[in-house]
């Protein structure tokens, strides 16, 4: 059985990402073989991580450990990413920097949302995840704030995204299955 973590990377209080993440969870469960794979939403906002390199309290050290163990428990990932200033969110980049062995020889796919569907954030993440030892799928899903959100805040995805997530899942599941054999 594969375990796929759907990681919500934005920590803003008023964020569009939660609706996108819930859509990804629902579509993933609907479109995949439930006997072969499970999906779990992981919200970065529920982890109180310090800045990497800053002095760490015992409570923060426990949060880092909890984050590490959660991420390590998965065979693959879908990163739900926003685009801030043409790149990945600072909170997510910081959270990723606490990890490396947890990601080794696993696969990742991207679902982005923003002005241009978080295309630049995803490209930014592809470089980061390569260094972390993750293999990224070719297919990603990009949601535009102008066309997939009403008033740029109410998530109403176009139906053509269903075929995109199906292809994304096929790639992610096959890569995660193959990479599991070498871990």
C-alpha positions in Angstrom: 0.0 0.0 0.0 1.3 3.5 -1.0 0.8 6.5 1.3 0.7 9.8 -0.5 0.9 13.0 1.5 -0.9 16.0 0.1 1.1 18.9 1.6 -0.6 22.3 1.9 2.3 24.8 1.9 0.6 28.1 2.6 0.2 29.2 6.2 -1.7 32.4 5.6 -4.9 32.7 7.6 -7.0 33.8 4.6 -5.7 31.4 2.0 -7.1 29.8 -1.1 -4.9 26.7 -0.6 -7.2 24.8 1.7 -10.0 24.6 -0.9 -7.4 23.5 -3.5 -5.9 20.9 -1.1 -9.4 19.5 -0.3 -10.1 19.3 -4.0 -6.9 17.4 -4.6 -7.7 15.0 -1.7 -11.2 14.4 -3.0 -10.1 13.9 -6.7 -7.2 11.7 -5.6 -9.4 9.4 -3.6 -12.0 9.4 -6.4 -9.6 8.6 -9.2 -7.2 6.1 -7.6 -7.4 2.5 -6.7 -8.3 2.7 -3.0 -6.7 -0.7 -2.3 -3.3 0.4 -3.7 -3.0 4.0 -2.3 -4.1 6.2 0.5 -4.0 10.0 0.7 -3.6 12.2 3.7 -3.8 16.0 3.9 -0.9 17.6 5.8 -1.4 21.3 6.6 1.9 23.1 7.2 0.1 25.7 9.3 -0.4 23.0 12.0 3.4 22.9 12.6 5.1 25.6 14.6 8.5 25.4 12.9 11.2 27.9 13.8 13.4 29.6 11.2 16.1 27.2 10.1 19.3 28.1 12.0 17.6 30.1 14.7 18.0 29.0 18.3 15.4 26.3 19.0 13.3 25.8 22.1 12.6 22.3 23.3 9.0 22.7 22.1 10.2 23.7 18.6 12.6 20.8 18.5 9.6 18.5 19.1 7.7 20.2 16.2 10.7 19.7 13.9 10.7 16.0 14.9 6.9 15.7 14.4 7.2 17.4 11.0 10.1 15.0 10.0 8.3 11.9 11.2 5.1 12.9 9.3 6.9 13.6 6.1 9.0 10.4 6.4 5.8 8.3 6.7 4.8 8.9 3.1 5.9 7.2 -0.2 5.1 10.2 -2.4 3.7 13.7 -2.2 1.5 16.2 -3.9 2.6 19.7 -3.0 -0.2 22.3 -3.0 1.7 25.5 -3.7 0.8 29.2 -4.0 3.1 31.7 -5.7 4.4 34.6 -3.7 6.6 37.1 -5.6 7.3 34.6 -8.4 8.4 31.9 -6.1 7.7 29.3 -3.4 6.3 30.5 -0.1 8.9 31.4 2.5 7.3 29.2 5.1 7.3 26.2 2.8 10.9 26.7 1.7 11.9 26.9 5.4 10.0 23.7 6.2 11.6 21.8 3.4 15.0 22.9 4.6 14.5 20.8 7.8 14.3 17.7 5.6 16.4 15.6 3.3 16.6 12.0 4.2 12.8 11.9 4.6 12.5 12.6 0.9 15.2 10.4 -0.6 14.1 8.3 -3.5 10.4 9.4 -3.4 8.2 11.1 -6.0 6.4 14.4 -5.9 3.8 16.2 -8.0 2.6 19.8 -7.9 -0.8 21.5 -7.8 -0.4 25.2 -7.9 -2.7 28.2 -7.7 -2.0 31.9 -8.4 -2.0 34.5 -11.1 -0.3 32.2 -13.5 -1.3 29.0 -11.8 1.9 29.1 -9.6 3.9 28.1 -12.7 7.0 30.0 -11.4 6.6 28.6 -7.9 6.5 25.1 -9.3 9.6 25.7 -11.5 11.3 27.0 -8.3 10.2 23.9 -6.4 11.5 21.5 -9.1 15.1 22.8 -8.5 14.6 22.5 -4.7 13.1 19.0 -4.7 15.8 17.7 -7.0 18.4 18.6 -4.4 16.3 16.9 -1.8 16.3 13.6 -3.7 12.7 13.7 -5.0 11.7 12.8 -8.5 9.1 15.2 -9.8 6.4 14.2 -12.2 6.0 15.9 -15.6 2.3 16.7 -15.2 1.2 19.3 -12.7 -2.1 21.1 -12.3 -2.3 24.9 -12.4 -5.2 26.9 -11.1 -5.6 30.5 -12.2 -7.0 33.0 -9.7 -8.7 34.7 -12.6 -10.5 31.7 -14.1 -10.7 29.0 -11.4 -11.8 31.3 -8.6 -14.8 33.5 -8.3 -13.7 37.0 -7.1 -10.2 35.5 -6.8 -11.3 33.7 -3.5 -14.1 31.2 -4.1 -12.6 28.0 -5.7 -14.6 26.9 -8.7 -12.2 24.8 -10.8 -12.8 24.3 -14.5 -13.7 20.7 -15.4 -10.7 20.2 -17.7 -8.5 20.0 -14.5 -10.0 16.6 -13.8 -8.1 15.0 -16.7 -4.9 16.8 -15.5 -5.1 15.4 -12.0 -5.8 12.0 -13.4 -2.6 12.1 -15.4 -0.7 13.6 -12.5 -1.9 10.7 -10.2 -1.0 8.0 -12.8 2.6 9.4 -13.0 2.9 9.9 -9.2 1.6 6.5 -8.3 3.7 4.7 -10.8 6.9 6.6 -9.8 6.2 6.2 -6.1 5.6 2.4 -6.6 8.9 2.1 -8.6 10.9 4.2 -6.2 9.6 2.2 -3.2 11.5 -0.8 -4.5 14.9 0.9 -4.0 14.3 2.4 -0.5 
